[in-house]
Amino acid sequence: MYKKRIAAIAVGLVACHALSAGAADTKTVEVMHWWTSGGEAKALSVLKDGLKTKGYAWKDSPIAGGGEAARTVLKARVASGNPPDAIQMLGFTIPEYAQEDYLQNLDPVASKEGWDKLVPGPIQKFSKVDGHWVAAPVDVHRTNWIWANKKIFDQLKLTPPKTFEELVADADKIRKAGYIPLAHGGQAWQEATIFDSAVMSAGGPKFYQQALVKLDPSALGSKTMEKAFDQMRALRGMVDPNFPGRDWNLATSMVINGKAAMQIMGDWAKGEFASAGKQPNVDYLCFNYPGTDGAFIFNTDQFAGFKKGEASLPGEYAFASTIMDKGVQAKFNQIKGSIPARLDVPQDGFDECGKKSMNDMRAALKTDSMVGSFAHGHAMPDGPKNAVYDVVTHFFNSNQSSADAVKALVAAVKNSQ
Ligand code: BGC
């Protein structure tokens, strides 16, 4: 379905190839991304500076509203024959565009710089299509984190909950003390981000893969999946009434400012704490969503270059090489909250949450517990992903029972395939 949609707009792009090739400014690289929060913008400046040292100017094309909005804008730009030179992409979106022959082959840069040996296997699965590099991964984010205000936890003598039941009991104490237990932004992708953790907590890595990666109807329709929805229902009871539509970084601010005690969010939230001058284990705590120790639900930002003719190629290569630069990856990820997508970057300079993430990823790689985030497009293609988004967000924003949600989930996945 998605493929067909891209194919339908192919004609426009092919027509524009010749045009863009002639008109392209070889010394400028237009980069489209959705990094518009304070922490994200600071991290982005590392990439801008890196590109500059290679002799290229950065043409900034930020898209407000997150990855979903960016995907829509990209489709429109491709349809009108005017794609950017490079674009931030997640998971299955990369092979979908590559299979339609839109993406630049980055093999010359990748083989010169040895990317094959540097990038973890589960990430390469998305960076390479038919054995060819078509995207450069700049970071590894993780979604099964909880970010907590340390002052509130200390005041109430709370420690990171080890089970979901403990989390529920802690939330009760937090509410009674006058704080919001869970800072949440009511946008479909944020609800999906919480769902990543709920499914992992309810069933563990094997179940997560069976249900959300293999889309096995018996796992999707199981009692274990019902437990994941039960967790979502309990979490819904922990948020404040003003959650609908709130941006994720505003929810993070609620934890930073001590209005709320916790946020379940990928570690780009850490970029907001850092940007506000906050320190881990001094001002805030980072710990795994209960029941997900040992599991690493990853979300990797990659940049792909669009095929726009020979003239744009040197700039796109220079940008890919900037992204994969060891020093750039160290600096960028320390600010962004993520960890490098290269395995050879030393831990020096990373804070305790970053070091934990680096160690956890290495351990998870050995036990096959590094699994792709459903919410951020690394578990299933965009068609079923959007269908599951609808089920999850409808459940979170209604009084539907977990048993009915599970039935809806099985049906939605079936219809989307
Ligand atoms: C991206 C992150 C980004 C976050 C919030 C995620 O989809 O992978 O890099 O910080 O969205 O904008």
Boltz pocket constraint, residues with backbone or C-beta under 6 A from the ligand:
constraints:
  - pocket:
      binder: B
      contacts: [[A, 34], [A, 35], [A, 40], [A, 66], [A, 67], [A, 90], [A, 141], [A, 248], [A, 268], [A, 299], [A, 300], [A, 301], [A, 376]]
      max_distance: 6.0
